[in-house]
Amino acid sequence: MDISRIIAGEYQRGSKIDFKEHQLIEKYSTNGNKLMINVGAHFGGSLSGFLKKGWEVIAFEPDNKNRAVLERNYCNEKKLEVIPEAVSDYIKEKSPFYTSTQSSGISTLSPFDDSHSLTDYVNITTLEKFCGERGISDIEFLMIDAEGFDLQILRGFPWGKISPEFIICEFEDKKSTKLDYSFNDLTEYLNNRGYTLLISEWHPIKQYGIQHDWRCLKHYPCSLEDEEAWGNIIAFKEEPDWSMIYSIANAISVPIDESGYKNKLKRILSKIWKYSAS
């Protein structure tokens, strides 16, 4: 490992350190009338802080059960719009959609885990089409968590008209190699568009649906410490204030509150079960 490239970490597996990448952007960015687009919003854990900052948020969540929890959690938020479509680099109606009984967080257009099963059909759009129809010309923060489709979503973005100030997208070759791209393809795509990149690397996933082990945050270019690692790429349009980034990154690298995590998980599951029974 090139220690000089490390911003926060390195933590061994089992260290029980959490790192929420969206909080780095949340604490670094300013308040005001800005726009976040969150593709794969799940229950909305990544967008709440931006709503509190006065931002508008457009959240794409094609999973019916996840979306029901998301809409219930933020039913009084006037600056949040929830879109039931999936996003990629092509447009299609009634595409097969796969969910997992093991984890609500790995719903996908392309199955990659034995726990996946076909449960629904969803419409797919592109951000180029969506932004064009809405007349959107400026996006402050684009956050993507699309279970393997992150590069496709970027390819379907209107780069000729919009360049987000901040981008977060997920990488995991286990998912993306089935779609003919890798971690290196994703970093190259953003790097070629002039973005400064940070890599938040997590230890390889043992099982979906449980708490995972964070490893480190580091400067790009770099290689992964483990070829089976997963994580998030954090991209800045402008060179960031590195003193702020170092300070924030180390402040949000915190021990996991296991009791709080379990209680939160119980509350989430109870909402899902209640929805399923209704």
LINFEN-V933324 format. One record per residue. RES is the residue in three letters. SS is DSSP state (~ for helix, > for strand, _ for the rest). OMEGA is omega as a letter, one per 40 degrees, with the letter a starting at -180 (* if undefined). BURIAL is + if it has 9 or more other ideal C-beta (glycine too) atoms within 8 Angstrom, else -. Layout:
# LINFEN-V933324
res-><RES:RES>
ss-><SS:SS>
omega-><OMEGA:OMEGA>
burial-><BURIAL:BURIAL>
This chain:
# LINFEN-V933324
res-><MET:ASP:ILE:SER:ARG:ILE:ILE:ALA:GLY:GLU:TYR:GLN:ARG:GLY:SER:LYS:ILE:ASP:PHE:LYS:GLU:HIS:GLN:LEU:ILE:GLU:LYS:TYR:SER:THR:ASN:GLY:ASN:LYS:LEU:MET:ILE:ASN:VAL:GLY:ALA:HIS:PHE:GLY:GLY:SER:LEU:SER:GLY:PHE:LEU:LYS:LYS:GLY:TRP:GLU:VAL:ILE:ALA:PHE:GLU:PRO:ASP:ASN:LYS:ASN:ARG:ALA:VAL:LEU:GLU:ARG:ASN:TYR:CYS:ASN:GLU:LYS:LYS:LEU:GLU:VAL:ILE:PRO:GLU:ALA:VAL:SER:ASP:TYR:ILE:LYS:GLU:LYS:SER:PRO:PHE:TYR:THR:SER:THR:GLN:SER:SER:GLY:ILE:SER:THR:LEU:SER:PRO:PHE:ASP:ASP:SER:HIS:SER:LEU:THR:ASP:TYR:VAL:ASN:ILE:THR:THR:LEU:GLU:LYS:PHE:CYS:GLY:GLU:ARG:GLY:ILE:SER:ASP:ILE:GLU:PHE:LEU:MET:ILE:ASP:ALA:GLU:GLY:PHE:ASP:LEU:GLN:ILE:LEU:ARG:GLY:PHE:PRO:TRP:GLY:LYS:ILE:SER:PRO:GLU:PHE:ILE:ILE:CYS:GLU:PHE:GLU:ASP:LYS:LYS:SER:THR:LYS:LEU:ASP:TYR:SER:PHE:ASN:ASP:LEU:THR:GLU:TYR:LEU:ASN:ASN:ARG:GLY:TYR:THR:LEU:LEU:ILE:SER:GLU:TRP:HIS:PRO:ILE:LYS:GLN:TYR:GLY:ILE:GLN:HIS:ASP:TRP:ARG:CYS:LEU:LYS:HIS:TYR:PRO:CYS:SER:LEU:GLU:ASP:GLU:GLU:ALA:TRP:GLY:ASN:ILE:ILE:ALA:PHE:LYS:GLU:GLU:PRO:ASP:TRP:SER:MET:ILE:TYR:SER:ILE:ALA:ASN:ALA:ILE:SER:VAL:PRO:ILE:ASP:GLU:SER:GLY:TYR:LYS:ASN:LYS:LEU:LYS:ARG:ILE:LEU:SER:LYS:ILE:TRP:LYS:TYR:SER:ALA:SER>
ss-><_:_:~:~:~:>:>:>:>:_:_:_:_:_:_:_:>:>:_:_:~:~:~:~:~:~:~:~:_:_:_:_:_:_:>:>:>:>:>:_:_:_:_:_:_:_:_:~:~:~:~:~:_:_:_:>:>:>:>:>:_:_:_:~:~:~:~:~:~:~:~:~:~:_:_:_:_:_:_:>:>:>:>:_:_:>:>:_:_:_:_:>:>:>:>:>:>:>:>:>:_:_:_:~:~:~:_:>:_:_:_:_:_:_:_:>:>:>:>:>:>:>:>:>:>:_:~:~:~:~:~:~:~:~:_:_:_:_:_:_:>:>:>:>:_:_:_:_:_:~:~:~:~:~:~:_:_:_:_:_:_:_:_:_:_:>:>:>:>:>:>:>:~:~:~:~:~:~:~:_:_:_:~:~:~:~:~:~:~:~:~:_:_:_:_:>:>:>:>:>:>:>:_:_:_:_:_:_:_:_:_:_:_:>:>:>:>:>:>:_:_:_:_:_:_:_:_:_:_:>:>:>:>:>:>:>:_:_:_:_:_:~:~:~:~:~:~:~:~:~:~:_:_:>:>:_:_:~:~:~:~:~:~:~:~:~:~:~:~:~:~:~:~:~:~:~:~:_>
omega-><i:a:a:a:a:i:i:a:e:a:i:i:a:a:i:i:i:i:a:a:a:i:i:i:a:a:a:a:a:i:i:a:a:a:i:i:a:a:a:a:i:a:i:a:a:a:a:a:a:i:i:i:i:a:i:a:i:a:i:i:a:a:a:a:i:a:i:i:i:a:i:a:a:a:a:a:a:a:i:i:a:a:a:a:i:a:i:i:i:a:a:i:i:i:i:a:a:i:a:i:a:a:i:a:a:i:a:i:a:a:i:a:a:a:a:i:i:a:a:i:a:i:a:i:i:i:i:i:a:a:i:a:a:a:a:a:a:i:i:a:i:i:a:i:a:i:i:a:a:i:i:i:i:i:i:a:a:a:i:a:a:i:a:i:a:i:i:i:a:i:i:a:i:i:a:i:i:i:i:i:a:i:a:i:a:i:i:a:a:i:i:i:i:a:i:a:i:a:i:a:i:i:a:a:i:a:i:i:i:i:a:a:i:a:a:i:a:i:i:e:i:i:i:i:i:a:i:i:i:i:a:i:i:a:i:i:i:i:a:i:a:i:i:a:i:a:a:a:a:i:a:i:a:i:i:i:a:i:i:i:a:i:i:i:i:i:i:a:i:i:i:a:i:i:a:a:a:*>
burial-><-:-:-:-:-:+:+:+:+:-:+:-:-:-:-:+:+:+:+:-:+:+:+:+:+:+:+:+:+:-:-:-:-:+:+:+:+:+:+:+:+:+:+:+:-:+:+:+:+:+:+:-:+:+:+:+:+:+:+:+:+:+:+:-:+:+:+:+:+:+:+:-:-:+:-:-:-:-:-:+:-:+:+:+:+:+:+:+:-:-:-:-:-:-:+:-:+:+:+:+:-:+:-:+:-:+:+:+:+:+:-:+:+:-:+:+:+:-:-:+:-:+:+:+:+:+:+:+:+:+:+:-:-:-:-:+:-:-:+:+:+:+:+:+:+:+:+:+:+:+:+:+:+:+:-:+:+:+:-:-:-:+:-:+:+:+:+:+:+:+:+:+:+:+:+:+:+:-:+:-:-:-:+:-:+:+:+:-:+:+:+:-:-:-:+:+:+:+:+:+:+:+:+:-:+:-:-:+:+:-:-:+:+:+:+:+:+:+:+:+:-:+:-:+:+:+:-:-:+:+:+:+:+:+:+:+:+:-:-:+:-:-:-:+:+:+:-:+:+:+:-:+:+:-:-:+:-:-:-:-:+:-:-:-:-:-:-:+:-:-:+:+:-:-:+:-:-:->
